[in-house]
Amino acid sequence: MAALIPYQKFEIKTRFNRETTREKLAAIIEPRKLRWGFSRANKPFEGELNGYTFKISRTIGYRNNFLPILVGHIQDDLDASSLQITARPNLATAIVWPIVFIIFMGTTLFGANVTNPFFFLLLIAFFYGLPTVLFNFELNKAKKLLNEQLETKSFSLP
């Protein structure tokens, strides 16, 4: 069954030990701050790294409500380490988007005389497809950037 709100769990394995992986991750994360169009980021990710856990998102120069937040932790993996990551949307977006969908469907059902079932399928595809496509687009960019910065290999979890 597909999730109504897009999210994904994945693992990134590094060839470094846990402490070195933490240092490399700390080097690419800056504290979260309010950005304007003219402000430039120095690091590719923003968020927080506390011990061996992190909550980060990719630093972008534009607005995207479907930008994934990567929540995870660094684990020992014999002589290497791995990052166990759950990518999820912004909490406000995850709450507001379904409410907008319900309100829009309600006003369409009761406010207009629409009898074409294709119209409702189109609405459902829009309200489910748009966040899923935008979320996955940004998630793939973040995964690629993490893999490049940490010199790693990515594996999806079941």
N, C-alpha and C positions, 0 to 999 in steps of 0.2 A: 504494500500500500504506500502510495506517495505521501509525503508529509505536506500538510497544508502551508506550513511556514518553512521556507528553504533553510536547511542547515546541512552540515556535512562533518563527519568525523574522519580524520586521517592521521597518519603517522609519518614523520620525517626522521629518517635515520642519518646520523652523522658518523664520521670516522673519528671524532674527537671525544675526549672524556667529558664527563658531566660539567666540570668546572670550566673547561675551555669552551664548551658549547654555550654556557651561560655568559661568558665574557664576550664571545662573538655576537650573541644575541643582544647583549647590553650595548654593544658598539653600534648597532643599527636601529636602536629605539631611542626616541626623544620623548620628553613629557608631553602629554596632550595639552594643547592650548588652542584658543580661538584664533582662527586664521582669516585674513582678509585676502582679497585678490592679489594684492601686491606683496604679501609676505611669502617668503620662500623657506622651504624646509631644508634642513641640513642632512637629515637621515630619512631612510625610506619608510620607517614605521614610527608610529606614535602610540603611546600608551604607558603601561607600567610593568615593571619586572620586579617582583618581590620574591627574593630567595630563588627558588627554582620554578615558580609559577609566573605566568604572564597573562596579560590581557591587552592585546594590541590591535591596531588596524593600519592599513596602508595609508601613508601620507599622500594626499591628492591635492591638486590645485583647483578643484572644482567641487560642486556639491553633488552628492549621491547618497540618498537615503537608504539605498540597498547595499552600501559598502559593508562587507562582512567584518565582524569583530572576531578575532582569533583568540580563544581562551584555551590555555593549555599548561602543561608542565613538562619539565625535562627529567627524564629517567635514565638511570644507569642501564647499559646494555652490554654486559661483559666488558671489553676494553674500549667500547665506544659509548654512544648515548643516543637516545631517541626523544623526539618531541611528540607528545600525544596532544593533538589539537582538535578542538571542536569549533567550527566556524558557524556563527549564527548572525542573524541580522540585528540591527539596532533594536532595542526593546521597544522604543516608541513606535518605530515603523511596524514591528510585529503586532502591536496592539491596534494602531490606527488603521492600517491597510484593510484588515478584515471588517472593521466597523464601517469604513467607507464603502466597501463592497456590499455589506448588508443594507446600508441606507440607500445606496444607488439601486440595488435590486428591488427594494421595497417601493421606492418612488416610481420605478419603471413598471412594476407589476400593478400597482394600485392607481398610479397617476395617468397612465396612458393605456390606450387600447391596442396593445401589441400582441398579436396572435402568432407571429412567426417564431417557431422554436429555434431557428438558426440565429436569431438575434440574441437569445439567452445563452446559447452555446458560445457565441462570440464574446459576450460579456464575461462569462466564466473564464474563457481562454485568456482574455485581456487581464483580468484581475488575478489569475493564477500564473499566467505565463510571463507577464511583465516583471514581477518581482523575482521570479525564478531565473529568468534569463539574465537580468541585470546583476543579481547576486552571484551567479555562477561565472559571469564574465569577470567581475572584480575578484572573485575568489581565485580564479585561474591566474590572474596577474599576481596576486599575493603569494600563491604557492611557488610560482616561477621565481619571483624575487627572493623568497626565503631559500629556495634551493640554490640559487646563484650565490647568495651571501654566505650561506653555511656550507657550500660545496657538498651537497647531500643528494640522496635519492628519496623519492616520495612513494609511499605505498598507501592505498586506500584500505580502510578497515571495513569489515562486513557490517 
